[in-house]
Amino acid sequence: MRILGSHTRAEAGPSNDVNLVVDMNAKSSLLDLIALKLAVEDELGLDVGVATEAALPRRLKDQFLSEAVPL
């Protein structure tokens, strides 16, 4: 799991969501991704965006991954 976006650049304010990139195994489903999102939102009390590396926008993927910080 990696965090990216404003939180990695110390630019996040109280209204910023948390963006995570996760590596899912072959047995994982969309429901697993949603369950992870909801669990992290409950834990942090913040809106969370969760995506797999394959789901990142192609034109921004390299930039996002270069800023990503492993958790």
TAFEN-V660485 format. One record per pair of residues at least 12 apart in sequence whose ideal C-beta (glycine too) atoms are under 6 Angstrom apart, sorted by sequence separation. I is the first residue (numbers start at 0). J is the second residue. D is the distance in whole Angstrom. If there is no record, write none. Layout:
BEGIN
I&J&D + I&J&D
END
This chain:
BEGIN
36&49&4 + 4&18&4 + 35&49&6 + 3&18&5 + 2&19&6 + 32&49&6 + 0&19&6 + 1&20&5 + 0&21&5 + 17&45&5 + 23&51&6 + 16&46&4 + 17&47&5 + 18&48&5 + 19&49&5 + 20&50&6 + 16&48&6 + 20&52&6 + 20&67&6 + 7&66&5 + 3&63&5 + 7&68&5 + 3&66&5 + 3&67&4 + 1&67&4 + 2&68&5 + 1&69&5 + 2&70&6 + 0&70&5
END
